[in-house]
Amino acid sequence: MKILVIRFTSMGDVVIATSLFSFLKKIHPVSQIHFLTDASYAELFKDDPRLTGVMGAKKNNEQEVLRQTSAIPWDAVIDLQHNKRSFRVKKKLVFTATPGIFRKQYRSGCSSC
């Protein structure tokens, strides 16, 4: 199973998002997990043993990373960013079947949030 996890910014959110890698490896032990993040954070994860690959994209210049990601048939995409930037990437991806896309949920109607 080839899984792409997307989280571009902010550094704290990017680091916290990596806890997902262990969970994914636990439920899909032979999966190939790729992490797409901002170019300034990619180096932090290059030696992470849970990952098959790390890709860094410069803001407003995702062309290089799009060439890499669009060539891979993905089984699942976990978009933890859910913004225009991640949407631009997702619409160029190829899926092996019906895409398994996770979308970040937002709370609504909470007056104290």
C-alpha positions as CSV (number, residue, x, y, z in Angstrom):
1,M,0.0,0.0,0.0
2,K,1.4,3.4,-1.0
3,I,0.3,6.2,1.3
4,L,1.0,9.9,0.9
5,V,0.8,12.1,4.0
6,I,0.6,15.9,3.3
7,R,1.4,18.5,5.9
8,F,3.2,21.6,4.7
9,T,3.2,24.1,7.7
10,S,3.6,25.0,10.7
11,M,6.7,23.4,12.2
12,G,4.9,22.3,15.4
13,D,2.0,20.8,13.4
14,V,4.4,19.1,11.0
15,V,6.2,17.4,13.9
16,I,3.0,16.4,15.6
17,A,1.7,15.0,12.4
18,T,4.5,12.5,12.3
19,S,2.9,10.5,15.1
20,L,0.6,9.3,12.4
21,F,3.5,7.4,10.8
22,S,3.7,4.9,13.7
23,F,0.0,4.3,13.6
24,L,0.0,3.7,9.8
25,K,2.9,1.3,10.1
26,K,1.0,-0.6,12.9
27,I,-2.1,-1.1,10.8
28,H,-0.3,-1.5,7.4
29,P,3.1,-2.9,8.3
30,V,4.3,-3.3,4.7
31,S,3.0,0.0,3.5
32,Q,5.2,2.6,1.8
33,I,4.6,5.9,3.5
34,H,5.7,9.1,1.8
35,F,5.6,12.5,3.6
36,L,5.1,15.7,1.6
37,T,6.0,18.8,3.6
38,D,7.4,22.3,3.1
39,A,10.9,22.2,1.6
40,S,12.3,23.9,4.8
41,Y,11.1,20.9,6.9
42,A,11.9,18.0,4.6
43,E,15.5,17.5,5.9
44,L,14.2,16.9,9.4
45,F,12.5,13.6,8.3
46,K,15.0,12.2,5.7
47,D,16.3,9.5,8.1
48,D,12.9,8.5,9.6
49,P,12.8,4.7,9.3
50,R,9.0,4.7,9.1
51,L,9.1,6.6,5.8
52,T,9.9,5.4,2.3
53,G,10.4,8.9,1.1
54,V,10.2,12.6,2.1
55,M,9.4,15.3,-0.4
56,G,9.8,19.0,0.2
57,A,7.9,21.6,-1.8
58,K,8.7,25.3,-1.9
59,K,5.6,27.5,-1.4
60,N,3.9,28.4,-4.7
61,N,6.4,26.2,-6.6
62,E,5.2,22.6,-6.3
63,Q,6.2,21.7,-9.8
64,E,9.1,19.5,-9.0
65,V,7.3,17.6,-6.3
66,L,4.3,17.3,-8.6
67,R,6.5,15.5,-11.1
68,Q,7.5,13.1,-8.4
69,T,4.1,12.5,-6.8
70,S,2.0,12.3,-10.0
71,A,4.1,9.4,-11.3
72,I,3.3,7.2,-8.3
73,P,-0.1,5.4,-8.1
74,W,-1.3,6.1,-4.6
75,D,-3.6,3.9,-2.5
76,A,-4.3,6.6,0.1
77,V,-3.7,10.3,0.6
78,I,-3.9,11.8,4.1
79,D,-4.2,15.5,3.7
80,L,-3.5,17.1,7.1
81,Q,-3.2,20.6,5.5
82,H,-6.4,20.8,3.6
83,N,-5.8,24.1,1.9
84,K,-5.3,25.4,-1.7
85,R,-1.7,24.3,-1.7
86,S,-2.5,20.7,-0.8
87,F,-5.5,20.7,-3.2
88,R,-3.2,21.7,-6.1
89,V,-1.1,18.6,-5.3
90,K,-4.1,16.2,-4.8
91,K,-5.8,17.0,-8.1
92,K,-2.6,15.9,-10.0
93,L,-2.3,12.5,-8.3
94,V,-3.0,9.1,-9.7
95,F,-4.9,6.6,-7.6
96,T,-4.9,2.9,-7.9
97,A,-8.6,2.7,-7.2
98,T,-11.2,5.0,-5.6
99,P,-9.0,7.4,-3.7
100,G,-8.7,6.9,0.0
101,I,-8.5,10.6,1.0
102,F,-8.6,11.7,4.6
103,R,-9.7,15.3,5.0
104,K,-8.9,17.3,8.1
105,Q,-12.0,18.1,10.0
106,Y,-12.8,21.5,11.4
107,R,-14.9,22.2,14.5
108,S,-17.9,24.4,14.0
109,G,-20.5,25.9,16.3
110,C,-18.2,26.0,19.3
111,S,-18.3,29.4,20.9
112,S,-15.4,28.7,23.2
113,C,-13.0,27.2,20.6
